[in-house]
Amino acid sequence: MSVLENGLENVGKLGRQLFDLNNETMVKFVDLSADNFKKYLELNQTYVAKLPEVNDVSSFVELQREYGQNLWEGMQADLRARGEIVREVVEQTGALVRGTVEETASEVKAAEAA
C-alpha cells in the first residue's frame, strides 16, 4: 500500500473515530439535559407545594429567594458539567488527531528511508 493510500486510510479512520466521539458527546449532553429538566420540574413542584404555606410578604420573599438560589445553583452545576464534557472531548479529539498525524508521519519517514 502506498503512503498516500495509508494516509487516506488513516484520515478515514480518524473521521470515524471523531464521528463516534461526537455521537458519544451528544448522548452525554442529551442525558445531562434530561436530568436537569427533571431537577427543574422537581424544584418547581417543591416551590408550588410551599406556596400555600405563605402567610405574609416576608415569607413569600424568603420562598422566592430560596427558589432563586436553588435555580442559580442548578444552573451553575449544569454549566460546570457541560464544561467538563467539553474539556474531555477536546482532550480526546487532540489525542486522536495527534495519533493520526504521528502515525502518518512515521509512515512517510519509513517510505522515504526505503
For each residue, the residues with C-beta under 8 A, 3 or more apart:
1: 5 6 9
2: 5 6
3: 6 7 107 108 111
4: 7 8
5: 1 2 8 9
6: 1 2 3 9 10 104 107
7: 3 4 10 11 104 107 108
8: 4 5 11 12
9: 1 5 6 12 13
10: 6 7 13 14 100 103 104 107
11: 7 8 14 15 100 104
12: 8 9 15 16
13: 9 10 16 17 100
14: 10 11 17 18 96 97 100
15: 11 12 18 19
16: 12 13 19 20
17: 13 14 20 21 96
18: 14 15 21 22 93 96
19: 15 16 22 23
20: 16 17 23 24
21: 17 18 24 25 89 92 93 96
22: 18 19 25 26
23: 19 20 26 27
24: 20 21 27 28
25: 21 22 28 29 85 89
26: 22 23 29 30
27: 23 24 30 31
28: 24 25 31 32 85
29: 25 26 32 33 82 85
30: 26 27 33 34
31: 27 28 34 35
32: 28 29 35 36 78 81 82 85
33: 29 30 36 37
34: 30 31 37 38
35: 31 32 38 39
36: 32 33 39 40 74 78
37: 33 34 40 41
38: 34 35 41 42
39: 35 36 42 43 74
40: 36 37 43 44 71 74
41: 37 38 44 45
42: 38 39 45 46
43: 39 40 46 47 67 70 71 74
44: 40 41 47 48
45: 41 42 48 49
46: 42 43 49 50
47: 43 44 50 51 63 67
48: 44 45 51
49: 45 46 52
50: 46 47 53 54 63
51: 47 48 54 63
52: 49
53: 50 59
54: 50 51 59 60 63
55: 59
56: 59 60
57: 60 61
58: 61 62
59: 53 54 55 56 62 63
60: 54 56 57 63 64
61: 57 58 64 65
62: 58 59 65 66
63: 47 50 51 54 59 60 66 67
64: 60 61 67 68
65: 61 62 68 69
66: 62 63 69 70
67: 43 47 63 64 70 71
68: 64 65 71 72
69: 65 66 72 73
70: 43 66 67 73 74
71: 40 43 67 68 74 75
72: 68 69 75 76
73: 69 70 76 77
74: 36 39 40 43 70 71 77 78
75: 71 72 78 79
76: 72 73 79 80
77: 73 74 80 81
78: 32 36 74 75 81 82
79: 75 76 82 83
80: 76 77 83 84
81: 32 77 78 84 85
82: 29 32 78 79 85 86
83: 79 80 86 87
84: 80 81 87 88
85: 25 28 29 32 81 82 88 89
86: 82 83 89 90
87: 83 84 90 91
88: 84 85 91 92
89: 21 25 85 86 92 93
90: 86 87 93 94
91: 87 88 94 95
92: 21 88 89 95 96
93: 18 21 89 90 96 97
94: 90 91 97 98
95: 91 92 98 99
96: 14 17 18 21 92 93 99 100
97: 14 93 94 100 101
98: 94 95 101 102
99: 95 96 102 103
100: 10 11 13 14 96 97 103 104
101: 97 98 104 105
102: 98 99 105 106
103: 10 99 100 106 107
104: 6 7 10 11 100 101 107 108
105: 101 102 108 109
106: 102 103 109 110
107: 3 6 7 10 103 104 110 111
108: 3 7 104 105 111 112
109: 105 106 112 113
110: 106 107 113 114
111: 3 107 108 114
112: 108 109
113: 109 110
114: 110 111
